[in-house]
Amino acid sequence: MKSEREILELWPSRSDLAADVGEKLDTVRKWIERGSIPKEKMQAVLEAARKRKIPLSAEILIELSAA
């Protein structure tokens, strides 16, 4: 993965991602438009990815957010 946007696009739909992380759909759309995941939501994204068996690690999130 090369960007946080790519991570967010791993979900089947934006509404699935929103439901998985407990956010409103509009909020998730804004993340995707910005191409970034708010730092305070990274843990929720990581946990949601694990539940869906999406291959994502904390190391990848940290590396991409530092770029």
C-alpha positions, 0 to 999 in steps of 0.5 A, a space after each residue: 500500500 502506498 497511501 492511506 487512501 488505498 487503505 480506506 479503499 480496501 473495504 467493500 464500500 464506504 458505508 461498510 467502512 463507516 459502520 465498521 469504525 463507528 463513524 458517519 458515512 459523510 465523515 468517512 467520505 471526507 477521510 477518503 477525499 483528504 486521503 488520510 485517516 485521523 490519528 485518533 481513528 487509526 486504532 479503530 481502522 486497524 481493528 476493523 481491518 482485522 475483523 474483515 481479515 484485511 491485511 493491514 498492520 500498525 506498522 503500515 499505518 504508522 509508516 504511511 501517516 509519517 510520509 
